[in-house]
């Protein structure tokens, strides 16, 4: 399997500990082979149910959990899915980042994942292209959404909004030229470090601009920022 590693940066001197949670053995084996090929990366545990994933996250305190959104609760029992497991994992291991791994491509799953606290989402069909870069981004505590996770956000803009739900963007406060430049680069998937290099500013300044943008627009998640950028014509879906 050819794996795209473009944009992957050094995580640091300590090994990156990854917990893989998927109820299909062949998927877990494939993920282990792909990820442990990266220097310093280790699969510290494997889970086959949501309950196992929560328990192992509590015990192992991994840097990143890759979590199948459709796993069952425990021993095949219903009542819990990857979204609920995400919330509990972040409770028992607050420094852990959760990457949702799913076959779904709809806007609903992107919104639900971010609301649950996951910082990234990769569609399984894009694993070879995006998974390594996604894990690297989350290890730096930066969000990552694969292309198929972002496409539904763009498609959603072609349909009338559901007025029974609040808009994702509050639209309060005009953005400065520099803030709009940062929005474009974030929406295109660039890291803070890459944005800083592109604009010739410091990483802290990038973080400040991002915080100001999120505050002005009333946003909480990067997926919402991407949707704003598409709706405002800053980038093309």
C-alpha positions, 0 to 999 in steps of 0.5 A: 500500500502506497502511503502519502506522507506529505506534510508529516513533520517530526513529533518530537523525541518521545514515541508517539503512542497510538490506540487503534479502535476498530472491530475488524481485525484486517483493518487494525492490522492494516493500520498497524502496518501503515502507522508503525512504518513511521519512525517513532510511532507505536501502536500501544493498544488495540480495541474491538469495542467502544468500552475497550477503547475507553478503558485502554485510553484511561490506562494507556493515555495515548497521544492519538486514538483512531476510532471507528465511529460504528463500533458497538459498545461492548461484546457486540451490545448496542447502546454506544457508538464512536461518538459517545466513546469519543466523549468518554475517552476525552474525559478519562484522557484529556490530552488525547486527540481522537481521530474518527475513522469512518465510511461515512461522508455526510455533513452530519457525521462531520458536525457530530464528530466535532461536537463530540470533541474529535479534532479530525476525521478521515474516510476509510477509503482515503486512509492510504492518502490521508491517515498518516498526515492526519495522525501527525496533525493531531499529534501536534494538536492541530485539526485534520479533515480528509478531502471526503470529509470536507466535500459534504460541507461544500455540497451543503452550501448548495441547499437552502439552510435549515432555519430550524437550526442555528447557522454555523456562522454568526457573522459578527465582526468583519475580518481583516485582510490578514485574518481572511488570508489565514482563513483561506490557508486553514481551510486549505488544510495548512498547519499553523507552522506552514501558515506562518512560513507562507505569511512571514509571521510567527506561529503565535501570531497565526494562533492569535489570528485564528482565535480572533476569527473564531471569536468574530464568526462565532465558530467552535470547530475547524469544519465550521470555518471551512464551511464559512470559507466556502460559503463566503467564496474564499475557497472553492468546494 
